[in-house]
Amino acid sequence: MDTGKKFLGIMLSALFLSACHSLPPESSGDDDKSVWFNIGREDAMHGYFIRDDAVLTEWYGISGSDTGRNDYIHGYIAGQNILCRPAEIRKRGASGENFPESCSAREDTEQLYQEWLHAADQHHKN
């Protein structure tokens, strides 16, 4: 099996398993929205998998619906829209960085992965 396809299969399986949960109601405060939106956006832009409520609670000390799950998700999507573009992915590949996990469950994942792989191959040839 091609290494790239094997990697992609593993990444998609892991993301599917981590994303199998329901979303709680939206947070109530504007301050919460900006905090959780920003946390979600930063997670995606750093290439992290989407975090579940337990991890958000552990890392940020807020539990239950106070995690602002919907705001976090909207921020995560906004971060994906910034990072998961062909030009950004090529930069990551060219600099020797890993393919971002946050880009591994999108409709255009295969195209993005191929862009990254081509740039990463060129990086290793130099």
C-alpha positions in Angstrom: 0.0 0.0 0.0 1.2 3.5 -0.9 2.6 5.2 2.2 0.7 8.4 1.5 -2.7 6.5 1.2 -1.9 4.5 4.3 -1.2 7.8 6.2 -4.3 9.4 4.9 -6.4 6.4 5.9 -5.1 6.4 9.4 -5.6 10.1 9.8 -9.2 10.0 8.5 -10.0 7.0 10.8 -8.6 8.8 13.8 -10.6 12.0 13.0 -13.8 10.1 12.5 -13.4 8.4 15.9 -12.6 11.7 17.7 -15.5 13.5 16.1 -18.3 11.1 17.1 -20.2 13.1 19.6 -23.1 15.5 19.8 -22.8 19.3 20.1 -24.2 20.9 23.3 -26.3 24.1 23.2 -24.5 27.3 22.2 -22.8 29.3 24.9 -24.7 32.3 26.3 -22.1 35.1 26.6 -20.3 37.1 24.0 -17.1 36.9 26.0 -17.3 33.1 26.0 -17.9 33.1 22.3 -14.8 35.1 21.5 -12.6 33.0 23.8 -13.9 29.6 22.6 -14.0 30.8 19.0 -10.4 31.9 19.2 -9.3 28.6 20.9 -11.0 26.6 18.1 -9.4 28.8 15.4 -6.0 28.5 16.9 -6.3 24.7 17.3 -7.2 24.3 13.6 -4.4 26.8 12.5 -1.9 24.8 14.5 -3.0 21.7 12.7 -4.5 19.9 15.8 -7.4 17.5 15.7 -10.6 18.9 17.0 -10.7 18.6 20.8 -13.5 16.9 22.7 -15.2 18.5 25.7 -13.2 16.5 28.2 -9.9 17.8 26.8 -11.2 21.4 26.6 -12.3 21.0 30.2 -8.9 19.6 31.3 -6.9 22.3 29.4 -9.1 25.3 30.2 -10.8 24.4 33.4 -14.4 25.0 32.3 -16.8 22.1 32.3 -20.2 21.2 30.8 -22.0 23.5 28.4 -19.7 26.3 29.6 -17.1 25.0 27.1 -18.8 26.9 24.4 -18.7 23.9 22.1 -20.5 25.5 19.2 -18.3 28.6 19.4 -15.2 26.3 19.4 -16.5 24.4 16.4 -17.2 27.7 14.4 -13.7 28.9 15.3 -12.2 25.6 14.3 -13.8 25.8 10.9 -12.6 29.4 10.5 -9.1 28.2 11.3 -9.4 25.3 8.8 -10.4 27.8 6.1 -7.2 29.8 6.8 -4.8 26.9 7.0 -6.3 24.3 4.6 -5.6 26.1 1.4 -3.2 24.8 -1.3 -0.7 27.6 -0.9 -0.5 27.2 2.9 -0.3 23.5 2.7 2.6 23.7 0.1 4.4 26.1 2.6 4.1 23.5 5.3 5.4 20.7 3.1 8.2 22.8 1.7 9.4 23.6 5.3 9.3 20.0 6.4 6.3 20.3 8.6 3.8 17.4 8.9 0.4 17.4 7.1 -2.0 19.2 9.5 -4.5 16.9 11.2 -7.0 19.7 11.0 -7.0 19.4 7.2 -7.5 15.7 7.2 -11.3 15.5 7.2 -12.4 17.9 4.5 -13.8 17.4 1.1 -10.6 18.5 -0.5 -8.3 16.5 1.8 -6.9 14.4 -1.0 -6.0 17.4 -3.1 -4.4 19.2 -0.1 -2.5 16.1 0.8 -1.1 15.7 -2.7 0.0 19.4 -2.7 1.7 18.8 0.7 3.3 15.6 -0.4 4.7 17.1 -3.6 6.2 20.1 -1.6 7.5 17.7 1.1 9.1 15.5 -1.6 10.8 18.6 -3.1 12.0 19.6 0.4 13.6 16.2 1.0 15.3 16.2 -2.4 17.1 19.5 -1.6 
